[in-house]
Amino acid sequence: MTTDRRQFLVGASAAALIPGCVFADPATEAPLPPLRDRAAAKGLLFGAAPFSHHLKENKAFAETVARECNILVSGGELHMKVLRPTPHQYDFAGGDYLANFAAQHDMQFRGHALIWHWAWPEWADETPPGDAAYQLMAVHIKTLAGRYAGRMHSWDVVNEAINPWNGRDDYLRETPWFEKLGPEYVKIAFDEAAAIDPTALRVYNDYATELSTPMGKTKRRAVLKVLERWLAAGVKIQAFGGQSHLNQANAEYFDARDYAAFLREVADLGLKILITELDVSDNALPPDISLRDREVALLYRRFLDTALAEPAVIAVTTWGLSDQYTNLNWATPRSDGLPLRPLPFDRNMERKPAWYEMAAAFDRAPVRV
C-alpha cells in the first residue's frame, strides 16, 4: 500500500469510503485493474493529454500512461502555431509520436484542436479577410486532419468560440478567425473537418459549464443556445466537449442536479458528450498533503458520479495524468510555492486518492448500450 493510499484510508476501510468498489488486498499488493479497463467495462474511454517529450524522457510516466489509458489526447503539439512556425513549414514530430504511441498501446487517438484563437500564429495576421482566410483554414484542416485521417477517434474542431459577455447577440468570441471569416467560420471548420476525415467524431470544446455560479449559469445558457443554433444551421457538430477544469476552492458551487440537467439538455440536442480536460486544482487548500489529496479526490467523486450517470457521456480525459507534468503549477500556482496535486498520479507515478475515486466512479457508472 502506498503512503498516499494509507493516508487516504486512515480511520476507514476502502469500502466505507468508496462503496461498491473492490481494491487489491494491501497485504499482497495484487495488481489493480487500470482505469482504462474499468472504463472499457462500461463502454467508456479514459485517457490523458501528455506531451511527446515527457513520454520519451520518463519511462515510468510512459508506462503509466500505457497502462491506464485507452485514449490519448494531443495536449498542444497539434496547435496551429506549434505545428506551423512559418506559413510553409510543418512540424509533425510530436503529433506523429503520440499517434504511434497510441497505436502501439491499443489506444484511440484524439486531436486538440483544429481551430482555436490561442493557437493562431502571428504570421497569419497578414492574411486578408475573405477568400485568403478561407484558404488558410481549408489548407490547415486538410493538411492536419488529412495526415491522421482514419486514425483519429475525435477532433476538437473548434475550441472556445463562445463568449456570452462581449455584448454580441450570437455570443461568439471575436477571434482572428471570426474577424477574417465572420460567424460562418465555425460552419466552415466543421464542413472541412467532415470532408477530410468523416470517421472522426467532430467536437465543439469549451470551458466554465460545470459550476452553478453566475458565470457558470450564463455560460451554460449561452452554450446551449449556440449549439442549438449551429445544429439548426447545419453545422456538422456531433459532440460537446466539457473541459472540466475544477478547483476545490469552488467545490460548494458544484451542484450535481444543475450539472446533470445541463448534460441532459446537451444530450437532448442529439450530441454525444466528452469530459475533455479534467483536473482538480488544490491551489487554495492548506499545505497538508493528506487534506489536499482527500478534498481533491472527493470533488473528483462528486463530479464523475454526476457526469457518468449521463448516458451521452462517452469519454473522460484528464489534462495530464501525473502531478509532475500539470500545467497548473505555472498557470495558477499556489501562493506558498508548493507543487500542485490535481491529478490521479503523484510525481512518482504512485496512485493517489483521486485515482481510487476515479476507479470507483467508473465501477459505479451504468453500462453504455
BAMAR-575155 format. One record per residue (C-alpha): residue number from 1; residue in three letters; x, y, z. Coordinates in pm, 1 decimal, always signed. Each point is the difference from the previous one (the first is absolute). Example, Ala and Ser with C-alpha at 12.3 -4.5 7.8 and 13.67 -1.06 7.14 Angstrom:
{k:1; r:ala; px:+1230.0; py:-450.0; pz:+780.0}
{k:2; r:ser; px:+137.0; py:+344.0; pz:-66.0}
***
This chain:
{k:1; r:met; px:+0.0; py:+0.0; pz:+0.0}
{k:2; r:thr; px:+136.4; py:+341.3; pz:-91.3}
{k:3; r:thr; px:+35.8; py:+279.2; pz:+253.4}
{k:4; r:asp; px:-263.0; py:+202.0; pz:-187.9}
{k:5; r:arg; px:-256.5; py:-278.2; pz:+19.7}
{k:6; r:arg; px:+80.2; py:-70.3; pz:+363.4}
{k:7; r:gln; px:-57.6; py:+366.6; pz:+85.2}
{k:8; r:phe; px:-325.2; py:-8.7; pz:-192.9}
{k:9; r:leu; px:-132.0; py:-303.9; pz:+180.4}
{k:10; r:val; px:+92.7; py:+101.7; pz:+353.8}
{k:11; r:gly; px:-294.2; py:-67.7; pz:+227.2}
{k:12; r:ala; px:-213.3; py:-167.1; pz:-265.8}
{k:13; r:ser; px:+0.9; py:-296.1; pz:-231.5}
{k:14; r:ala; px:+4.4; py:+33.7; pz:-375.8}
{k:15; r:ala; px:-354.9; py:-129.3; pz:-12.8}
{k:16; r:ala; px:-117.6; py:+264.5; pz:+244.5}
{k:17; r:leu; px:+161.1; py:+281.7; pz:-195.1}
{k:18; r:ile; px:-71.5; py:-134.6; pz:-345.6}
{k:19; r:pro; px:-302.3; py:-229.4; pz:+11.7}
{k:20; r:gly; px:-43.2; py:-255.0; pz:-272.9}
{k:21; r:cys; px:+366.6; py:-9.4; pz:-103.8}
{k:22; r:val; px:+236.1; py:-290.8; pz:+70.5}
{k:23; r:phe; px:+372.0; py:+74.1; pz:+21.6}
{k:24; r:ala; px:+308.0; py:-215.2; pz:+27.7}
{k:25; r:asp; px:+86.1; py:-169.1; pz:+324.9}
{k:26; r:pro; px:+255.4; py:+243.8; pz:+150.4}
{k:27; r:ala; px:+186.7; py:-294.7; pz:+150.0}
{k:28; r:thr; px:+70.4; py:-154.0; pz:-340.4}
{k:29; r:glu; px:-1.6; py:+311.0; pz:-218.1}
{k:30; r:ala; px:-166.8; py:-194.8; pz:-279.7}
{k:31; r:pro; px:-25.6; py:+212.0; pz:-315.3}
{k:32; r:leu; px:-298.0; py:+231.3; pz:-12.1}
{k:33; r:pro; px:-203.1; py:+16.7; pz:-319.5}
{k:34; r:pro; px:+108.4; py:+322.7; pz:-174.1}
{k:35; r:leu; px:-239.2; py:+282.3; pz:-74.4}
{k:36; r:arg; px:-13.8; py:-93.6; pz:-368.9}
{k:37; r:asp; px:-137.8; py:-345.1; pz:+86.5}
{k:38; r:arg; px:-253.6; py:+136.9; pz:+247.9}
{k:39; r:ala; px:-118.5; py:+252.7; pz:-258.8}
{k:40; r:ala; px:-7.9; py:-254.0; pz:-282.6}
{k:41; r:ala; px:-214.7; py:-234.1; pz:+210.4}
{k:42; r:lys; px:-268.8; py:+270.1; pz:-12.7}
{k:43; r:gly; px:+46.2; py:+87.5; pz:-367.3}
{k:44; r:leu; px:+201.7; py:+311.9; pz:+87.8}
{k:45; r:leu; px:+339.4; py:+138.9; pz:-89.8}
{k:46; r:phe; px:+251.5; py:+134.5; pz:+249.2}
{k:47; r:gly; px:+309.1; py:+188.6; pz:-100.4}
{k:48; r:ala; px:+237.1; py:+289.5; pz:+48.5}
{k:49; r:ala; px:+184.7; py:+272.9; pz:-190.8}
{k:50; r:pro; px:+376.8; py:-52.9; pz:+30.6}
{k:51; r:phe; px:+270.4; py:+172.2; pz:-200.0}
{k:52; r:ser; px:+218.8; py:-219.1; pz:-216.4}
{k:53; r:his; px:+326.9; py:+110.9; pz:+162.4}
{k:54; r:his; px:-128.9; py:-101.4; pz:+344.2}
{k:55; r:leu; px:-78.5; py:-347.4; pz:-131.9}
{k:56; r:lys; px:+346.3; py:-20.8; pz:-154.8}
{k:57; r:glu; px:+189.4; py:+130.4; pz:+302.1}
{k:58; r:asn; px:-182.3; py:-176.4; pz:+282.8}
{k:59; r:lys; px:-36.1; py:-376.5; pz:-34.3}
{k:60; r:ala; px:-211.2; py:-33.1; pz:+315.0}
{k:61; r:phe; px:-238.7; py:+265.4; pz:-125.6}
{k:62; r:ala; px:-26.2; py:-164.2; pz:-342.4}
{k:63; r:glu; px:-71.3; py:-336.0; pz:+162.7}
{k:64; r:thr; px:-268.7; py:+157.6; pz:+218.7}
{k:65; r:val; px:-169.7; py:+164.1; pz:-296.9}
{k:66; r:ala; px:+15.8; py:-325.9; pz:-198.6}
{k:67; r:arg; px:-147.8; py:-199.1; pz:+288.9}
{k:68; r:glu; px:-275.8; py:+240.4; pz:+104.2}
{k:69; r:cys; px:-129.5; py:+155.9; pz:-322.6}
{k:70; r:asn; px:-195.8; py:-126.1; pz:-297.0}
{k:71; r:ile; px:-12.1; py:+339.9; pz:-171.1}
{k:72; r:leu; px:+286.1; py:+246.0; pz:-43.9}
{k:73; r:val; px:-50.1; py:+373.8; pz:-57.8}
{k:74; r:ser; px:+238.5; py:+239.4; pz:-170.9}
{k:75; r:gly; px:+40.0; py:+257.4; pz:+274.9}
{k:76; r:gly; px:+152.1; py:+274.8; pz:-212.1}
{k:77; r:glu; px:+227.3; py:-138.1; pz:-267.4}
{k:78; r:leu; px:-264.2; py:+24.2; pz:-271.6}
{k:79; r:his; px:-84.2; py:+365.0; pz:+70.4}
{k:80; r:met; px:+40.4; py:+210.2; pz:-312.1}
{k:81; r:lys; px:+271.2; py:+231.2; pz:+133.8}
{k:82; r:val; px:+200.2; py:-299.5; pz:+126.4}
{k:83; r:leu; px:-54.7; py:-209.7; pz:-309.5}
{k:84; r:arg; px:+64.6; py:+284.6; pz:-245.8}
{k:85; r:pro; px:+277.0; py:+232.5; pz:+122.2}
{k:86; r:thr; px:+0.8; py:+155.1; pz:-349.5}
{k:87; r:pro; px:-265.8; py:+3.1; pz:-274.2}
{k:88; r:his; px:+166.7; py:-280.6; pz:-195.4}
{k:89; r:gln; px:+169.6; py:-201.6; pz:+274.4}
{k:90; r:tyr; px:-170.9; py:-284.6; pz:+187.1}
{k:91; r:asp; px:+138.8; py:-187.8; pz:+299.6}
{k:92; r:phe; px:-187.9; py:-325.9; pz:+48.5}
{k:93; r:ala; px:+262.4; py:-166.4; pz:+219.6}
{k:94; r:gly; px:-195.5; py:+32.1; pz:+325.6}
{k:95; r:gly; px:-335.0; py:-92.6; pz:-149.5}
{k:96; r:asp; px:+143.6; py:-298.4; pz:-183.9}
{k:97; r:tyr; px:+166.3; py:-126.2; pz:+316.6}
{k:98; r:leu; px:-328.7; py:+20.1; pz:+190.7}
{k:99; r:ala; px:-194.1; py:-168.6; pz:-280.9}
{k:100; r:asn; px:+253.8; py:-284.1; pz:-14.0}
{k:101; r:phe; px:+9.3; py:-33.5; pz:+380.7}
{k:102; r:ala; px:-378.6; py:-30.2; pz:+3.8}
{k:103; r:ala; px:+2.0; py:-263.9; pz:-272.2}
{k:104; r:gln; px:+276.3; py:-199.6; pz:+169.2}
{k:105; r:his; px:-193.3; py:-11.8; pz:+326.6}
{k:106; r:asp; px:-346.0; py:-73.8; pz:-139.1}
{k:107; r:met; px:-133.6; py:+348.8; pz:+64.5}
{k:108; r:gln; px:-226.2; py:+229.4; pz:-192.8}
{k:109; r:phe; px:+151.2; py:+333.8; pz:-104.4}
{k:110; r:arg; px:-172.6; py:+335.3; pz:+45.8}
{k:111; r:gly; px:+93.8; py:+334.9; pz:-154.9}
{k:112; r:his; px:+0.7; py:+336.9; pz:+173.5}
{k:113; r:ala; px:-70.1; py:+236.3; pz:-170.5}
{k:114; r:leu; px:-47.5; py:+85.5; pz:-367.1}
{k:115; r:ile; px:-125.4; py:+357.3; pz:+49.7}
{k:116; r:trp; px:+75.0; py:+199.3; pz:+317.4}
{k:117; r:his; px:+73.2; py:+369.7; pz:+35.4}
{k:118; r:trp; px:+290.3; py:-54.4; pz:+244.0}
{k:119; r:ala; px:+164.9; py:-222.6; pz:-259.4}
{k:120; r:trp; px:-13.5; py:+273.0; pz:-265.8}
{k:121; r:pro; px:+358.5; py:+63.5; pz:-121.8}
{k:122; r:glu; px:+129.8; py:+355.9; pz:-27.4}
{k:123; r:trp; px:+94.4; py:-47.0; pz:-364.2}
{k:124; r:ala; px:-369.4; py:-55.0; pz:-82.2}
{k:125; r:asp; px:-83.0; py:+357.3; pz:+103.6}
{k:126; r:glu; px:+90.3; py:+114.3; pz:-352.4}
{k:127; r:thr; px:-263.3; py:-226.0; pz:-158.9}
{k:128; r:pro; px:-270.0; py:+212.6; pz:-168.2}
{k:129; r:pro; px:-363.0; py:-66.1; pz:+94.3}
{k:130; r:gly; px:-219.3; py:-201.7; pz:-231.5}
{k:131; r:asp; px:+133.7; py:-249.2; pz:-252.6}
{k:132; r:ala; px:+358.9; py:+7.5; pz:+125.0}
{k:133; r:ala; px:-111.6; py:-72.4; pz:+357.7}
{k:134; r:tyr; px:-226.4; py:-278.6; pz:-125.5}
{k:135; r:gln; px:+291.8; py:-156.9; pz:-184.6}
{k:136; r:leu; px:+215.1; py:+30.7; pz:+313.3}
{k:137; r:met; px:-257.4; py:-193.7; pz:+202.7}
{k:138; r:ala; px:-75.9; py:-254.5; pz:-271.6}
{k:139; r:val; px:+365.8; py:-80.0; pz:-64.9}
{k:140; r:his; px:+75.4; py:-22.9; pz:+371.8}
{k:141; r:ile; px:-284.7; py:-244.2; pz:+68.0}
{k:142; r:lys; px:+71.8; py:-200.7; pz:-314.9}
{k:143; r:thr; px:+367.5; py:-32.6; pz:+90.8}
{k:144; r:leu; px:-45.3; py:-74.4; pz:+369.7}
{k:145; r:ala; px:-318.8; py:-207.2; pz:+4.6}
{k:146; r:gly; px:+102.1; py:-166.3; pz:-324.1}
{k:147; r:arg; px:+329.0; py:-120.8; pz:+144.9}
{k:148; r:tyr; px:-181.1; py:-192.6; pz:+275.8}
{k:149; r:ala; px:-317.9; py:-85.4; pz:-191.4}
{k:150; r:gly; px:-130.0; py:-340.4; pz:+99.8}
{k:151; r:arg; px:+215.1; py:+0.4; pz:+314.5}
{k:152; r:met; px:-190.4; py:+256.5; pz:+206.3}
{k:153; r:his; px:-279.5; py:-83.4; pz:+241.8}
{k:154; r:ser; px:-100.8; py:+367.2; pz:+15.2}
{k:155; r:trp; px:+108.4; py:+355.7; pz:-68.2}
{k:156; r:asp; px:-67.3; py:+315.1; pz:+195.8}
{k:157; r:val; px:-90.2; py:+171.2; pz:-325.2}
{k:158; r:val; px:-63.4; py:+339.4; pz:+161.0}
{k:159; r:asn; px:+113.9; py:+90.6; pz:+350.4}
{k:160; r:glu; px:-136.3; py:+272.4; pz:+231.7}
{k:161; r:ala; px:-198.2; py:+202.3; pz:-254.3}
{k:162; r:ile; px:-276.1; py:+111.4; pz:+239.3}
{k:163; r:asn; px:+19.4; py:+313.5; pz:+215.4}
{k:164; r:pro; px:-336.6; py:+116.4; pz:+137.7}
{k:165; r:trp; px:+151.3; py:+312.4; pz:+158.6}
{k:166; r:asn; px:+115.0; py:+189.1; pz:-309.4}
{k:167; r:gly; px:-336.4; py:+156.6; pz:-79.2}
{k:168; r:arg; px:-65.7; py:-192.4; pz:-319.2}
{k:169; r:asp; px:-345.6; py:-149.8; pz:-48.5}
{k:170; r:asp; px:+152.7; py:-316.9; pz:-146.6}
{k:171; r:tyr; px:+238.0; py:-42.7; pz:+299.1}
{k:172; r:leu; px:+297.8; py:-63.1; pz:-229.1}
{k:173; r:arg; px:+351.2; py:+93.8; pz:+104.7}
{k:174; r:glu; px:+164.6; py:+249.9; pz:-234.8}
{k:175; r:thr; px:+305.2; py:-205.6; pz:-89.8}
{k:176; r:pro; px:+236.2; py:+44.3; pz:-297.0}
{k:177; r:trp; px:-199.5; py:-264.6; pz:-187.4}
{k:178; r:phe; px:-321.5; py:+189.1; pz:+75.9}
{k:179; r:glu; px:+152.0; py:+328.9; pz:-113.2}
{k:180; r:lys; px:+117.0; py:-145.0; pz:-332.2}
{k:181; r:leu; px:-289.3; py:-233.9; pz:-83.4}
{k:182; r:gly; px:-291.5; py:+120.2; pz:+213.6}
{k:183; r:pro; px:-231.3; py:-224.7; pz:+205.2}
{k:184; r:glu; px:-2.5; py:-255.1; pz:-283.4}
{k:185; r:tyr; px:+354.1; py:-107.4; pz:+86.9}
{k:186; r:val; px:-140.0; py:-262.2; pz:+239.3}
{k:187; r:lys; px:-212.9; py:-162.5; pz:-268.7}
{k:188; r:ile; px:+288.6; py:+14.1; pz:-245.8}
{k:189; r:ala; px:+230.2; py:-174.4; pz:+247.4}
{k:190; r:phe; px:-246.7; py:-281.2; pz:+69.9}
{k:191; r:asp; px:-77.1; py:-40.5; pz:-371.2}
{k:192; r:glu; px:+369.7; py:-29.5; pz:-83.0}
{k:193; r:ala; px:+65.2; py:-243.9; pz:+284.3}
{k:194; r:ala; px:-292.3; py:-219.0; pz:-106.8}
{k:195; r:ala; px:+123.4; py:-7.1; pz:-358.6}
{k:196; r:ile; px:+360.3; py:-84.3; pz:+87.3}
{k:197; r:asp; px:-60.7; py:-262.9; pz:+270.5}
{k:198; r:pro; px:-364.8; py:-106.7; pz:+18.0}
{k:199; r:thr; px:+75.6; py:-280.5; pz:+246.6}
{k:200; r:ala; px:+133.2; py:+225.6; pz:+277.9}
{k:201; r:leu; px:-259.5; py:+125.4; pz:+249.5}
{k:202; r:arg; px:-34.1; py:+377.7; pz:-39.5}
{k:203; r:val; px:+1.0; py:+180.3; pz:+335.6}
{k:204; r:tyr; px:-58.4; py:+356.1; pz:+115.0}
{k:205; r:asn; px:+207.7; py:+50.5; pz:+317.8}
{k:206; r:asp; px:-45.7; py:+269.7; pz:+267.4}
{k:207; r:tyr; px:+47.2; py:+85.3; pz:+368.0}
{k:208; r:ala; px:-186.3; py:+138.3; pz:+305.2}
{k:209; r:thr; px:-321.2; py:-201.8; pz:-24.6}
{k:210; r:glu; px:+49.5; py:-212.0; pz:+311.5}
{k:211; r:leu; px:-82.8; py:+235.3; pz:+287.9}
{k:212; r:ser; px:-326.2; py:+163.2; pz:+100.7}
{k:213; r:thr; px:+158.3; py:+341.1; pz:+46.3}
{k:214; r:pro; px:-147.1; py:+299.5; pz:-183.4}
{k:215; r:met; px:+280.3; py:-40.3; pz:-254.1}
{k:216; r:gly; px:-63.5; py:-371.5; pz:-36.7}
{k:217; r:lys; px:-374.3; py:+39.7; pz:-42.5}
{k:218; r:thr; px:+49.4; py:+270.9; pz:-261.7}
{k:219; r:lys; px:+250.9; py:-211.1; pz:-190.8}
{k:220; r:arg; px:-229.4; py:-303.9; pz:+7.3}
{k:221; r:arg; px:-291.8; py:+196.7; pz:-141.4}
{k:222; r:ala; px:+219.6; py:+146.0; pz:-272.1}
{k:223; r:val; px:+151.4; py:-336.2; pz:-92.0}
{k:224; r:leu; px:-342.2; py:-162.5; pz:-29.3}
{k:225; r:lys; px:-137.7; py:+282.9; pz:-213.3}
{k:226; r:val; px:+301.9; py:+3.9; pz:-230.4}
{k:227; r:leu; px:+8.0; py:-378.2; pz:-38.4}
{k:228; r:glu; px:-370.4; py:+1.1; pz:-85.8}
{k:229; r:arg; px:+51.5; py:+280.6; pz:-252.5}
{k:230; r:trp; px:+298.5; py:-172.3; pz:-161.1}
{k:231; r:leu; px:-189.7; py:-325.8; pz:-37.7}
{k:232; r:ala; px:-296.7; py:+180.5; pz:-155.1}
{k:233; r:ala; px:+239.9; py:+166.4; pz:-245.7}
{k:234; r:gly; px:+145.7; py:-332.9; pz:-107.5}
{k:235; r:val; px:+332.6; py:+20.4; pz:+182.5}
{k:236; r:lys; px:+140.7; py:-354.1; pz:-4.6}
{k:237; r:ile; px:+62.6; py:-23.1; pz:+371.8}
{k:238; r:gln; px:-39.6; py:-340.1; pz:+166.6}
{k:239; r:ala; px:+114.6; py:+50.3; pz:+358.5}
{k:240; r:phe; px:+60.0; py:+251.8; pz:+274.7}
{k:241; r:gly; px:+322.7; py:-1.9; pz:+198.0}
{k:242; r:gly; px:-17.2; py:+137.1; pz:+354.0}
{k:243; r:gln; px:+349.2; py:+87.4; pz:+116.8}
{k:244; r:ser; px:-71.2; py:-38.3; pz:+372.2}
{k:245; r:his; px:+290.4; py:+186.8; pz:+155.7}
{k:246; r:leu; px:-122.1; py:-11.1; pz:+360.7}
{k:247; r:asn; px:+129.1; py:+156.4; pz:+320.3}
{k:248; r:gln; px:-65.2; py:-127.8; pz:+350.9}
{k:249; r:ala; px:-31.0; py:+361.0; pz:+115.3}
{k:250; r:asn; px:-322.0; py:+21.7; pz:-204.9}
{k:251; r:ala; px:-134.9; py:-345.7; pz:+84.5}
{k:252; r:glu; px:-303.2; py:+146.5; pz:+176.0}
{k:253; r:tyr; px:-118.7; py:+134.6; pz:-336.2}
{k:254; r:phe; px:-8.1; py:-341.4; pz:-162.1}
{k:255; r:asp; px:-368.2; py:-86.9; pz:+4.7}
{k:256; r:ala; px:-43.4; py:-356.6; pz:-121.4}
{k:257; r:arg; px:-365.1; py:+49.4; pz:-90.7}
{k:258; r:asp; px:+70.1; py:+314.3; pz:-204.7}
{k:259; r:tyr; px:+292.8; py:-156.8; pz:-181.6}
{k:260; r:ala; px:-192.2; py:-317.9; pz:-74.1}
{k:261; r:ala; px:-282.8; py:+210.6; pz:-145.9}
{k:262; r:phe; px:+247.6; py:+185.5; pz:-223.1}
{k:263; r:leu; px:+149.7; py:-325.2; pz:-128.6}
{k:264; r:arg; px:-348.7; py:-134.0; pz:-70.9}
{k:265; r:glu; px:-85.8; py:+314.5; pz:-198.3}
{k:266; r:val; px:+316.1; py:-44.4; pz:-208.5}
{k:267; r:ala; px:-85.0; py:-366.2; pz:-54.3}
{k:268; r:asp; px:-356.2; py:+91.2; pz:-99.7}
{k:269; r:leu; px:+149.1; py:+196.1; pz:-291.2}
{k:270; r:gly; px:+121.1; py:-333.9; pz:-133.9}
{k:271; r:leu; px:+363.9; py:+56.0; pz:+97.6}
{k:272; r:lys; px:+244.8; py:-229.4; pz:+171.3}
{k:273; r:ile; px:+200.6; py:+143.9; pz:+291.0}
{k:274; r:leu; px:+367.2; py:-29.4; pz:+91.5}
{k:275; r:ile; px:+164.0; py:+116.0; pz:+323.3}
{k:276; r:thr; px:+312.5; py:+128.8; pz:-168.0}
{k:277; r:glu; px:+248.1; py:+175.6; pz:+232.9}
{k:278; r:leu; px:-83.4; py:-112.5; pz:+351.7}
{k:279; r:asp; px:+213.4; py:+102.5; pz:+296.4}
{k:280; r:val; px:-69.8; py:+125.3; pz:+353.8}
{k:281; r:ser; px:+221.6; py:+281.3; pz:+127.5}
{k:282; r:asp; px:+105.0; py:+14.4; pz:+363.6}
{k:283; r:asn; px:+162.5; py:+342.6; pz:-26.6}
{k:284; r:ala; px:-216.8; py:+151.5; pz:+277.1}
{k:285; r:leu; px:+10.7; py:-290.0; pz:+247.5}
{k:286; r:pro; px:+226.4; py:-13.3; pz:+307.9}
{k:287; r:pro; px:+350.1; py:-148.7; pz:-47.0}
{k:288; r:asp; px:-76.5; py:-337.3; pz:+162.9}
{k:289; r:ile; px:+26.1; py:-262.1; pz:-275.6}
{k:290; r:ser; px:-242.7; py:-245.4; pz:+160.1}
{k:291; r:leu; px:-268.6; py:+264.1; pz:+22.7}
{k:292; r:arg; px:+63.9; py:+128.9; pz:-352.8}
{k:293; r:asp; px:-9.7; py:-347.4; pz:-152.3}
{k:294; r:arg; px:-317.8; py:-90.8; pz:+185.2}
{k:295; r:glu; px:-186.0; py:+315.2; pz:-102.7}
{k:296; r:val; px:+112.0; py:-26.7; pz:-362.3}
{k:297; r:ala; px:-107.8; py:-365.4; pz:-8.8}
{k:298; r:leu; px:-343.4; py:+78.0; pz:+139.7}
{k:299; r:leu; px:-65.8; py:+257.0; pz:-270.0}
{k:300; r:tyr; px:+107.3; py:-251.6; pz:-264.5}
{k:301; r:arg; px:-253.7; py:-236.4; pz:+155.0}
{k:302; r:arg; px:-289.0; py:+246.4; pz:-0.1}
{k:303; r:phe; px:+73.3; py:+122.2; pz:-350.3}
{k:304; r:leu; px:+53.1; py:-338.3; pz:-165.7}
{k:305; r:asp; px:-297.3; py:-164.9; pz:+169.6}
{k:306; r:thr; px:-214.6; py:+275.5; pz:-150.3}
{k:307; r:ala; px:+161.5; py:+6.8; pz:-344.1}
{k:308; r:leu; px:+14.6; py:-376.5; pz:-47.9}
{k:309; r:ala; px:-365.6; py:-40.1; pz:+94.4}
{k:310; r:glu; px:-81.0; py:+172.6; pz:-330.4}
{k:311; r:pro; px:-5.8; py:-266.4; pz:-274.7}
{k:312; r:ala; px:+110.4; py:+250.6; pz:-266.1}
{k:313; r:val; px:+341.2; py:+35.2; pz:+170.7}
{k:314; r:ile; px:+235.7; py:-231.6; pz:-188.6}
{k:315; r:ala; px:+347.9; py:+99.3; pz:+120.0}
{k:316; r:val; px:+197.5; py:+157.3; pz:+283.4}
{k:317; r:thr; px:+346.9; py:+142.0; pz:-57.5}
{k:318; r:thr; px:+212.1; py:+174.4; pz:+259.7}
{k:319; r:trp; px:+222.0; py:+295.5; pz:-86.9}
{k:320; r:gly; px:+312.8; py:-191.3; pz:+81.7}
{k:321; r:leu; px:+22.0; py:-317.3; pz:+205.3}
{k:322; r:ser; px:+279.9; py:+66.8; pz:+248.1}
{k:323; r:asp; px:+49.3; py:+303.3; pz:+223.3}
{k:324; r:gln; px:+354.1; py:+19.4; pz:-134.6}
{k:325; r:tyr; px:-129.2; py:+143.3; pz:-326.4}
{k:326; r:thr; px:-304.0; py:+206.3; pz:+93.0}
{k:327; r:asn; px:-5.4; py:+341.2; pz:-165.3}
{k:328; r:leu; px:-180.1; py:+139.1; pz:+306.0}
{k:329; r:asn; px:+335.4; py:+48.0; pz:+175.8}
{k:330; r:trp; px:+68.6; py:+297.2; pz:-227.2}
{k:331; r:ala; px:-354.1; py:+91.0; pz:-110.6}
{k:332; r:thr; px:-154.6; py:+31.9; pz:+349.6}
{k:333; r:pro; px:+276.8; py:-64.5; pz:+256.3}
{k:334; r:arg; px:-41.2; py:-24.3; pz:+374.4}
{k:335; r:ser; px:+88.8; py:+310.0; pz:+200.4}
{k:336; r:asp; px:+231.2; py:-209.5; pz:+222.3}
{k:337; r:gly; px:+192.9; py:-130.5; pz:-299.8}
{k:338; r:leu; px:-77.9; py:-366.9; pz:+69.1}
{k:339; r:pro; px:-57.9; py:-224.5; pz:-302.6}
{k:340; r:leu; px:-364.1; py:-60.7; pz:-83.0}
{k:341; r:arg; px:-157.4; py:-346.3; pz:+24.5}
{k:342; r:pro; px:-299.4; py:+8.8; pz:-239.6}
{k:343; r:leu; px:+31.3; py:-335.0; pz:-179.6}
{k:344; r:pro; px:-46.5; py:-372.5; pz:+75.5}
{k:345; r:phe; px:+374.8; py:-80.6; pz:+18.7}
{k:346; r:asp; px:+265.5; py:+178.9; pz:+202.2}
{k:347; r:arg; px:+343.4; py:+104.1; pz:-125.6}
{k:348; r:asn; px:+132.0; py:-351.5; pz:+69.8}
{k:349; r:met; px:-280.8; py:-165.7; pz:-197.8}
{k:350; r:glu; px:-166.5; py:-129.2; pz:+316.1}
{k:351; r:arg; px:-378.9; py:-18.8; pz:+10.9}
{k:352; r:lys; px:-159.3; py:+275.0; pz:+204.0}
{k:353; r:pro; px:-341.8; py:+14.2; pz:+166.0}
{k:354; r:ala; px:-130.7; py:+160.2; pz:-318.3}
{k:355; r:trp; px:+88.7; py:-317.1; pz:-192.1}
{k:356; r:tyr; px:-204.3; py:-214.2; pz:+239.0}
{k:357; r:glu; px:-298.3; py:+231.3; pz:-24.9}
{k:358; r:met; px:+23.7; py:+0.7; pz:-378.7}
{k:359; r:ala; px:+20.3; py:-378.7; pz:-0.8}
{k:360; r:ala; px:-306.0; py:-21.4; pz:+223.4}
{k:361; r:ala; px:-192.0; py:+245.5; pz:-218.2}
{k:362; r:phe; px:+65.8; py:-212.8; pz:-308.7}
{k:363; r:asp; px:-103.8; py:-309.4; pz:+194.6}
{k:364; r:arg; px:-328.9; py:+167.0; pz:+98.4}
{k:365; r:ala; px:-73.9; py:+139.2; pz:-346.1}
{k:366; r:pro; px:-281.7; py:-155.3; pz:-203.3}
{k:367; r:val; px:+98.1; py:-208.3; pz:-300.2}
{k:368; r:arg; px:-28.7; py:+182.6; pz:-332.0}
{k:369; r:val; px:-221.0; py:-179.7; pz:-249.8}
***
